[in-house]
């Protein structure tokens, strides 16, 4: 089922959602990203009917559901804290929603009430050996799998996932990502997942939107958002750490005393450029190549992140951040106050 949100607004006093417009195609896996406090969870709760909207409309296919109670919307939700019933077994938790599943007007049982509805999900999620246990005895990953089964057993048209992996350690996160991919493929439902982890979105979602301060900043394919942000907020969120306000002229952009060669000619005037840190090449000597931008800089800081290093360099008055591999780090052996050359292609400079 497709999900359409038109001009949705929510007023919670000190916080508001404003003019939210999104469309999720049938069977899509969509990621909603943004910093803490952006309004992502509020939007999910408005979609499911737990938070009242002040204006706008929500449609599943062409059916407006804005004024329907939560149980009639055909939307399931999984929270990051699992929200399992502690006094019920795993089996009872999974089957809990079936008793509230609406019956078809003909009097026949709804599809979710079939005897094998839960049985389809239990082996898929590896829960068969846990059915008689209680939530308090389960690991975080096991509890999240139970929560997913409970949400999907009623066969919702849309499944909302509110940061489902954020409370798990890295090993469990990878395991749950695999389960989510399988569930999405098997269920045929449209998934909308809230996360603040862009790596998580890249591994799971086809399309995404970035939200900030109660508004949608940008939406589109994951690739578009990652490589072609349209605002400074989005560029910063997706890790374009080299973000500068510039003046455009001809095929160049100038920020203070630094002039950048760029790949296309924008209209003259003010704007922004952004360069991904992994697109910067560091060297001890000037590079003779097709790299149109090359500057001499001084190392300001060196940060180890285990499998890679971040290097900050000062070029005149600007600070650049580059990401290099461990191998490149040991070749360069950079230290604070050392001089290095910084180079990158004109096509690596994103302008907006």
C-alpha positions as a printed NumPy array, in Angstrom:
array([[  0.   ,   0.   ,   0.   ],
       [  1.178,   3.533,  -0.715],
       [  1.264,   6.214,   1.995],
       [  0.676,   9.882,   1.195],
       [  1.082,  12.726,   3.684],
       [ -0.28 ,  16.11 ,   2.578],
       [  0.444,  19.365,   4.418],
       [  0.411,  17.618,   7.779],
       [  0.701,  19.855,  10.839],
       [  0.834,  18.936,  14.528],
       [  0.81 ,  21.494,  17.332],
       [  2.16 ,  20.299,  20.689],
       [  2.638,  23.77 ,  22.142],
       [  6.408,  24.129,  22.357],
       [  6.946,  21.916,  19.314],
       [  5.176,  21.808,  15.945],
       [  5.286,  19.78 ,  12.767],
       [  4.683,  22.063,   9.781],
       [  3.716,  21.377,   6.175],
       [  4.927,  17.772,   6.079],
       [  4.529,  16.308,   2.58 ],
       [  5.768,  12.811,   1.732],
       [  4.796,   9.935,  -0.551],
       [  5.856,   6.327,   0.018],
       [  5.239,   3.976,  -2.882],
       [  3.732,   0.532,  -2.34 ],
       [  6.325,  -1.86 ,  -0.926],
       [  8.921,   0.861,  -0.33 ],
       [ 11.461,   0.797,   2.49 ],
       [ 11.677,   4.468,   3.473],
       [ 14.006,   5.983,   6.08 ],
       [ 13.155,   9.151,   7.989],
       [ 16.355,  10.687,   9.314],
       [ 17.283,  13.704,  11.348],
       [ 18.891,  14.853,  14.582],
       [ 17.352,  14.276,  18.005],
       [ 14.361,  16.574,  18.499],
       [ 13.634,  16.921,  14.774],
       [ 10.084,  15.552,  15.153],
       [ 10.545,  12.097,  13.621],
       [  8.769,  10.146,  16.362],
       [  6.016,  12.766,  16.571],
       [  5.336,  12.233,  12.859],
       [  5.092,   8.452,  13.345],
       [  2.659,   8.876,  16.223],
       [  0.548,  11.258,  14.131],
       [  0.433,   8.684,  11.328],
       [ -0.677,   5.919,  13.656],
       [ -3.27 ,   8.177,  15.335],
       [ -1.675,   8.563,  18.765],
       [ -1.   ,  12.308,  18.346],
       [ -3.766,  14.564,  16.966],
       [ -3.018,  16.493,  13.791],
       [ -4.112,  20.105,  13.536],
       [ -4.361,  20.139,   9.729],
       [ -3.478,  18.18 ,   6.624],
       [ -4.394,  14.681,   5.49 ],
       [ -3.013,  11.123,   5.513],
       [ -3.921,   8.583,   2.831],
       [ -3.284,   4.876,   2.387],
       [ -3.697,   4.378,  -1.342],
       [ -6.586,   6.789,  -1.979],
       [ -8.381,   6.205,   1.335],
       [ -8.07 ,   9.042,   3.841],
       [ -7.335,   7.72 ,   7.324],
       [ -6.696,  11.031,   9.109],
       [ -9.772,  10.844,  11.351],
       [ -9.831,   7.081,  11.929],
       [ -8.921,   5.583,  15.32 ],
       [ -5.544,   3.791,  15.468],
       [ -7.005,   0.278,  15.25 ],
       [ -8.743,   1.065,  11.942],
       [ -5.811,   2.662,  10.104],
       [ -3.988,  -0.492,   9.02 ],
       [ -0.698,   0.833,  10.405],
       [  1.577,  -1.098,  12.769],
       [  4.319,   0.43 ,  14.885],
       [  7.435,  -0.964,  16.578],
       [  9.119,   1.178,  19.237],
       [ 12.802,   1.214,  20.151],
       [ 11.994,   0.115,  23.725],
       [ 10.051,  -2.948,  22.461],
       [  6.934,  -2.258,  24.65 ],
       [  6.309,  -5.963,  25.282],
       [  3.844,  -7.102,  27.951],
       [  5.984,  -8.499,  30.799],
       [  3.231, -10.817,  32.13 ],
       [  2.716, -12.53 ,  28.749],
       [  4.876, -15.206,  27.158],
       [  6.564, -14.667,  23.817],
       [  3.775, -16.607,  22.098],
       [  1.093, -14.534,  23.846],
       [  2.862, -11.28 ,  23.01 ],
       [  3.077, -12.203,  19.334],
       [ -0.593, -13.176,  19.116],
       [ -1.875, -10.295,  21.238],
       [ -2.965,  -8.076,  18.366],
       [ -4.943, -10.812,  16.627],
       [ -7.811, -10.529,  19.105],
       [ -8.302,  -6.888,  18.052],
       [ -8.005,  -7.477,  14.318],
       [-11.184,  -6.271,  12.624],
       [-13.376,  -8.864,  10.904],
       [-14.433,  -8.396,   7.322],
       [-17.977,  -7.241,   6.703],
       [-18.856, -10.642,   5.249],
       [-18.26 , -12.218,   8.64 ],
       [-15.217, -14.169,   7.438],
       [-12.062, -13.918,   9.527],
       [ -9.569, -11.3  ,   8.405],
       [ -6.386, -12.61 ,   6.838],
       [ -4.41 , -11.888,  10.002],
       [ -6.675, -14.263,  12.007],
       [ -5.684, -17.361,  10.078],
       [ -4.29 , -20.06 ,  12.423],
       [ -0.922, -20.   ,  10.65 ],
       [ -0.437, -16.216,  10.601],
       [  1.922, -16.255,  13.6  ],
       [  3.484, -19.531,  12.498],
       [  4.782, -17.853,   9.33 ],
       [  6.741, -15.271,  11.321],
       [  8.047, -17.406,  14.202],
       [ 10.582, -19.422,  12.169],
       [ 11.476, -16.432,   9.999],
       [ 12.503, -14.51 ,  13.113],
       [ 14.089, -17.496,  14.881],
       [ 11.64 , -17.394,  17.798],
       [ 10.515, -21.033,  17.95 ],
       [ 12.628, -21.937,  20.99 ],
       [ 11.536, -18.832,  22.924],
       [  7.743, -19.134,  22.775],
       [  7.21 , -20.11 ,  26.438],
       [  9.626, -17.562,  27.854],
       [  8.813, -14.108,  29.275],
       [ 10.297, -10.822,  27.997],
       [ 12.437, -10.27 ,  31.11 ],
       [ 14.445, -13.399,  30.224],
       [ 15.217, -12.261,  26.652],
       [ 18.141, -10.3  ,  25.24 ],
       [ 17.521,  -6.947,  23.567],
       [ 17.78 ,  -8.482,  20.114],
       [ 15.314, -11.224,  21.013],
       [ 12.839,  -8.722,  22.445],
       [ 13.026,  -6.627,  19.279],
       [ 12.328,  -9.704,  17.128],
       [  9.266, -10.464,  19.258],
       [  8.081,  -6.862,  18.852],
       [  8.499,  -7.14 ,  15.071],
       [  6.526, -10.392,  14.978],
       [  3.71 ,  -8.879,  17.073],
       [  3.467,  -5.878,  14.751],
       [  3.504,  -7.942,  11.533],
       [  1.199, -10.77 ,  12.611],
       [ -1.865,  -8.585,  11.984],
       [ -0.56 ,  -7.899,   8.456],
       [ -0.539,  -4.082,   8.511],
       [ -0.519,  -2.155,   5.238],
       [  2.2  ,   0.124,   6.624],
       [  4.786,  -0.731,   9.29 ],
       [  6.378,   2.132,  11.242],
       [  9.719,   1.456,  12.944],
       [ 10.822,   3.987,  15.557],
       [ 14.612,   3.624,  15.806],
       [ 14.306,  -0.175,  16.123],
       [ 18.061,  -0.799,  16.325],
       [ 19.297,   2.123,  18.425],
       [ 19.163,   0.293,  21.776],
       [ 21.144,  -2.729,  20.529],
       [ 24.872,  -3.39 ,  20.542],
       [ 26.633,  -3.565,  17.135],
       [ 26.417,  -7.371,  16.802],
       [ 22.666,  -7.414,  17.427],
       [ 22.187,  -4.449,  15.088],
       [ 23.683,  -6.342,  12.172],
       [ 21.516,  -9.364,  12.977],
       [ 18.342,  -7.248,  13.141],
       [ 19.191,  -5.519,   9.86 ],
       [ 19.2  ,  -8.935,   8.194],
       [ 15.849,  -9.798,   9.765],
       [ 14.353,  -6.477,   8.657],
       [ 15.437,  -7.081,   5.067],
       [ 13.858, -10.553,   5.117],
       [ 10.656,  -9.282,   6.715],
       [ 10.305,  -6.489,   4.194],
       [ 10.803,  -8.868,   1.279],
       [  8.389, -11.491,   2.63 ],
       [  5.644,  -9.293,   4.073],
       [  5.109,  -6.99 ,   1.084],
       [  4.316,  -4.187,   3.542],
       [  5.52 ,  -0.618,   3.135],
       [  8.13 ,   0.166,   5.802],
       [  8.824,   3.619,   7.256],
       [ 11.807,   3.567,   9.613],
       [ 12.938,   6.427,  11.823],
       [ 16.662,   6.58 ,  12.505],
       [ 19.441,   9.086,  13.13 ],
       [ 22.047,   6.639,  11.789],
       [ 22.778,   7.285,   8.112],
       [ 24.767,   4.036,   7.759],
       [ 21.672,   2.162,   8.917],
       [ 19.523,   3.909,   6.333],
       [ 22.056,   3.195,   3.574],
       [ 21.993,  -0.53 ,   4.322],
       [ 18.2  ,  -0.871,   4.446],
       [ 16.259,   1.887,   2.711],
       [ 15.567,   2.749,  -0.922],
       [ 14.315,   6.279,  -0.301],
       [ 14.684,   8.715,   2.562],
       [ 13.829,  12.117,   3.943],
       [ 15.813,  14.39 ,   6.252],
       [ 13.802,  16.149,   8.94 ],
       [ 14.876,  19.093,  11.102],
       [ 12.941,  21.376,  13.458],
       [  9.578,  19.878,  12.498],
       [ 10.029,  20.212,   8.721],
       [ 11.12 ,  17.986,   5.86 ],
       [ 14.401,  19.429,   4.559],
       [ 14.889,  17.051,   1.618],
       [ 13.517,  13.757,   0.33 ],
       [ 14.459,  11.432,  -2.508],
       [ 16.691,   8.44 ,  -3.118],
       [ 19.361,   7.599,  -0.587],
       [ 22.019,   8.333,  -3.213],
       [ 20.579,  11.796,  -3.967],
       [ 20.505,  12.796,  -0.321],
       [ 23.95 ,  11.382,   0.409],
       [ 25.667,  12.89 ,  -2.635],
       [ 23.484,  15.862,  -3.566],
       [ 22.123,  17.631,  -0.474],
       [ 20.049,  20.708,  -1.194],
       [ 20.505,  22.586,   2.092],
       [ 23.304,  23.205,   4.573],
       [ 21.345,  21.284,   7.236],
       [ 21.216,  18.159,   5.065],
       [ 24.855,  18.48 ,   3.98 ],
       [ 25.957,  18.63 ,   7.6  ],
       [ 23.726,  15.716,   8.626],
       [ 25.017,  13.361,   5.912],
       [ 28.633,  13.995,   6.858],
       [ 29.788,  16.621,   4.375],
       [ 32.059,  18.114,   6.997],
       [ 33.671,  20.557,   4.561],
       [ 30.833,  23.049,   4.264],
       [ 31.582,  26.639,   3.287],
       [ 29.524,  29.715,   2.458],
       [ 30.9  ,  31.122,  -0.809],
       [ 30.497,  33.682,  -3.548],
       [ 30.088,  32.206,  -7.039],
       [ 31.589,  33.672, -10.198],
       [ 32.206,  31.935, -13.541],
       [ 33.463,  28.383, -12.815],
       [ 34.823,  29.225,  -9.382],
       [ 33.679,  29.732,  -5.819],
       [ 35.471,  31.899,  -3.284],
       [ 35.418,  31.676,   0.506],
       [ 37.556,  34.277,   2.199],
       [ 41.039,  33.834,   0.647],
       [ 40.456,  30.4  ,  -0.893],
       [ 39.191,  29.949,  -4.464],
       [ 37.667,  26.616,  -5.501],
       [ 37.401,  25.273,  -9.046],
       [ 33.916,  23.838,  -9.576],
       [ 32.444,  21.63 , -12.292],
       [ 29.471,  23.744, -13.358],
       [ 28.671,  27.423, -13.637],
       [ 26.108,  28.551, -11.066],
       [ 24.407,  31.914, -11.11 ],
       [ 26.638,  34.629,  -9.63 ],
       [ 25.924,  35.345,  -5.981],
       [ 26.073,  33.718,  -2.562],
       [ 25.638,  30.026,  -1.873],
       [ 27.269,  26.989,  -0.295],
       [ 29.73 ,  24.344,  -1.339],
       [ 30.226,  20.986,   0.375],
       [ 32.93 ,  18.358,  -0.073],
       [ 32.831,  14.883,   1.449],
       [ 35.897,  14.231,   3.664],
       [ 36.648,  10.954,   1.857],
       [ 36.949,  12.874,  -1.456],
       [ 39.968,  14.815,  -0.187],
       [ 43.41 ,  13.416,  -1.067],
       [ 46.373,  14.202,   1.215],
       [ 49.984,  14.085,   0.088],
       [ 53.416,  15.233,   1.19 ],
       [ 54.111,  16.841,  -2.189],
       [ 51.92 ,  18.588,  -4.779],
       [ 50.072,  16.118,  -7.027],
       [ 50.456,  16.392, -10.784],
       [ 47.138,  15.047, -12.005],
       [ 43.629,  15.978, -13.109],
       [ 42.759,  17.228,  -9.625],
       [ 41.798,  20.85 , -10.243],
       [ 41.935,  21.913,  -6.595],
       [ 45.18 ,  21.657,  -4.648],
       [ 46.172,  23.617,  -1.533],
       [ 48.979,  23.559,   0.973],
       [ 47.763,  23.236,   4.543],
       [ 48.928,  22.737,   8.105],
       [ 47.745,  19.804,  10.22 ],
       [ 45.57 ,  21.065,  13.074],
       [ 44.296,  17.785,  14.561],
       [ 44.545,  14.011,  14.086],
       [ 41.755,  11.687,  15.295],
       [ 41.791,   7.887,  15.195],
       [ 38.488,   6.064,  14.6  ],
       [ 39.865,   2.537,  14.616],
       [ 39.631,   1.641,  10.922],
       [ 40.29 ,   5.172,   9.654],
       [ 41.677,   8.557,  10.662],
       [ 40.251,  12.068,  10.456],
       [ 42.765,  14.828,   9.738],
       [ 41.948,  18.526,  10.145],
       [ 44.028,  20.915,   8.037],
       [ 44.124,  24.692,   8.024],
       [ 44.294,  26.191,   4.518],
       [ 44.747,  29.945,   4.924],
       [ 41.723,  30.719,   7.129],
       [ 39.625,  27.608,   6.392],
       [ 39.608,  24.277,   8.211],
       [ 39.182,  21.13 ,   6.091],
       [ 38.508,  17.616,   7.386],
       [ 39.826,  14.622,   5.435],
       [ 39.272,  10.907,   6.047],
       [ 42.141,   8.525,   5.259],
       [ 42.719,   4.791,   5.706],
       [ 45.111,   3.342,   8.255],
       [ 47.477,   2.436,   5.405],
       [ 47.51 ,   6.015,   4.098],
       [ 48.004,   7.326,   7.624],
       [ 51.145,   5.282,   8.189],
       [ 52.507,   6.338,   4.785],
       [ 51.922,  10.034,   5.533],
       [ 52.682,   9.884,   9.258],
       [ 50.965,  13.252,   9.811],
       [ 51.52 ,  15.171,  13.022],
       [ 50.084,  18.418,  14.325],
       [ 51.751,  21.454,  12.679],
       [ 53.12 ,  19.376,   9.779],
       [ 52.534,  20.685,   6.251],
       [ 50.511,  18.543,   3.8  ],
       [ 48.907,  19.107,   0.42 ],
       [ 45.15 ,  18.787,   0.061],
       [ 43.715,  17.943,  -3.388],
       [ 40.318,  17.118,  -4.86 ],
       [ 38.437,  17.16 ,  -8.165],
       [ 36.138,  19.967,  -9.24 ],
       [ 33.404,  17.329,  -9.563],
       [ 33.788,  16.534,  -5.842],
       [ 32.567,  20.042,  -4.985],
       [ 28.808,  19.974,  -4.454],
       [ 27.17 ,  23.404,  -4.825],
       [ 23.782,  24.675,  -3.687]])
